[in-house]
């Protein structure tokens, strides 16, 4: 230690500085600390993913290769996708067999909020199916075409978040070699806006579970699911069978102006069902955008007994089924079985909050619940003639899906539909040439060619497209949900009654 009168061996940094400079440095230090304390949180969540929105709506949205998890419930499937994309990068970097790649973006809300139609389970299943299609395209069905990278895009729940994500996808089209978008979530008005923006950028879309007829003739959109018009036709056919043909029907519909799924489902059924078999009076209408739906249904249960229908055709979302069925189990007219028949959204009922109320109604209310589904694994045994063996091989025991996701279920159909959406995109890519020079514009041009001899052999049934982007006579299973939550197939039909299967070409002599 130096003596009190001698120089310091390690003098303080500020010692000896002019007083005015010292004050300036001190002020700058205080200001820097204030900025650190007051600035908002860093908006960057990961590369290509940013926080967008205000307050409770603020969340991470954007585009990732799977390395960012938008929800903890998607951890495993995100890891599988990230690993497969890394493998593709390794193949391209090594130049193996001249390997190249193109990207398909799986775009939808990936972190469900309260009152969303989708649950995290159904979202996870859909991504698992999409990954399975990617894996098969890269490892089992490659014919010299480019390898497939699968990117994930979370659109969030607000217009601002959707706009941010779609703009980012468009910006990354060339850099990430994006040639198609798949998934797209459920049939909402916002979905149509997303497709329109992608179409403006010359990027084609392949919807997995989009069924609203308002989306027909949307340029650039392919739908692998049967539209509501076909589901309504299938429902009418079911109610025309011998055991149902004398039953009277009451329509209950959600008139939420932002939900074209419910609007078009009710309209298409009403247009096809014989008017003399509809009960007197108007349909029961409710609006799911308002609160206290349960009270409405409770009040209407008395009017339902006055109408005394044998069947309710329910054009609503599965999330509202508990509110519908709970008061029906205590209806005064429960001396006969009441059948509730609905559309494909009911496939998610078993995973919705409140399903215990649905089960209670089915146990004690003399109620049967059936719906027109999109896919179910029992279809393949029930009517194997309508399905291509190669398409369903991915879901066999110890197949590509089972080896990675054996703890998950196929019964809600979401994995099968996610698989088919990516499978259809891959078929369009291959048809467009499949090589390193394929662009989104090339794939766009091929959409209406996916028919007949070039129909897509989907696990949910053959996909042969009309010019409006919807599949011709797609297979539709009629599915029953019992009081234990088990799903079983009643029958397999289509809009015409017979699912589409391409005719074998006659060889030239």
Secondary structure, 3 states (H helix, E strand, C coil): CCCCCCCCCCCCCCCCCCHHHHHHHHHHHHHHHHHHHHCCCCCEEECCEEEECCHHHCEEEEEECCCCCCCHHHHHHHHHHHHHHHHHHHHHHHCHHHCCEEEEEEEECCCCCCCCCCCHHHHHHHHHHHHHHHHHHHHCCCCCCCEEEEEEEECCCCHHHHHHHHHHHHHCCCCCCEEEEEECCCCCHHHHHHHHHHHHCCCEEEECCCCCHHHCCCCCEEECCCCHHHHHHHHHHHHCCCCCCCCCEEEEEECCCCCHHHHHHHHHHHHHCCHHHECCCCCEEECCCCCCHHHHHHHHHHHHHHHCCCEEEEECCHHHHHHHHHHHCCCCCCCCCEEEEECHHHHHHHHCCCHHHHHHHHHHCCEEEEEECCCCCCHHHHCHHHCCHHHHHHHCCCCHHHHHHCCCCCCCCHHHHHHHHHHHHHHHHHHCCCCCCCCHHHHHHCHHHCCHHHCEEECCEEECECCCCCECCCCEEEEEECCCCCEEEEEEECCCCCCCCCCCCCCCC
